[in-house]
Amino acid sequence: IYTVQNSYKAKRYGFSKLRAKHFLQKHQIQVPQLYAQLSSLDELREFDWHTISGGFAIKPANGVAGSGIMVIKRRRGDTWFDIENNQFSQDDLYLHASDILDGQYSTWGSTHQVIIEERIPIHPDLESFAEVGTPDIRVIVYRKIPAMAMLRLPTRASHGRANLHQGAIALGIDFGTGKTTYGVDGNTAYSHFGNRALLKTFPNSDVPIAGLEIPFWDDVLKIAVRTANATGLKYMGADIFLHPEK
């Protein structure tokens, strides 16, 4: 009833992270810096992983729900460490990228590409609430009006990804105040109904979920609406990271 209102032309931006990235840049909407896009094993073999000085993420261009994403936090010599401090060699990175090129994580299309882009660090106001990984804010925009929003907090269960289907935590946000209300645990949200799935405190603690203030809340809503207007999507979910410096 909602998604059918989106034209095919507008929906193309949801089918490819690369297409969406290039399009948003043209409209002066900030996106993570792109380090490389690889379309073949030859390009992958020629890519020098040592040219990236900071953290980065390896993604399929047309994946969904966090599938196939590997987030590297730092490098020491010829060893790379992900956000859970697991160690990877250059061969490990190559193997993961080659799996993406083989279409292992893609959800549509016959052309598979690897994206290597900037890792977004955690905003200090949110750092103490995420076990591992970088939180983001998902805003649902319907016909140019923000309708719903949630703060998505990665967990160890979600392996640092902010996807509920992977086990992240989601906190509802009050639109008037920009503060969190209640939450759901991605591990149980799809197996329970009603109030049984609601969280009032963070798991394994007595810290209340309600009242966490989202930084730059007005800007978050404006960016979500600008993105919806630019793409022409009538019904859209915008995932927005809060960078600590940019």
Salt bridges, closest charged atoms under 4 A:
ASP42 OD1 - ARG45 NH1 2.80
ASP48 OD1 - HIS50 ND1 3.24
ASP78 OD1 - HIS50 NE2 2.70
GLU84 OE1 - HIS159 ND1 3.36
GLU117 OE1 - LYS21 NZ 2.68
GLU117 OE2 - LYS59 NZ 2.65
GLU118 OE2 - HIS243 NE2 3.70
GLU118 OE2 - LYS246 NZ 3.03
ASP136 OD2 - ARG152 NH2 2.79
ASP239 OD1 - ARG138 NE 2.70
ASP239 OD2 - ARG152 NH2 3.37
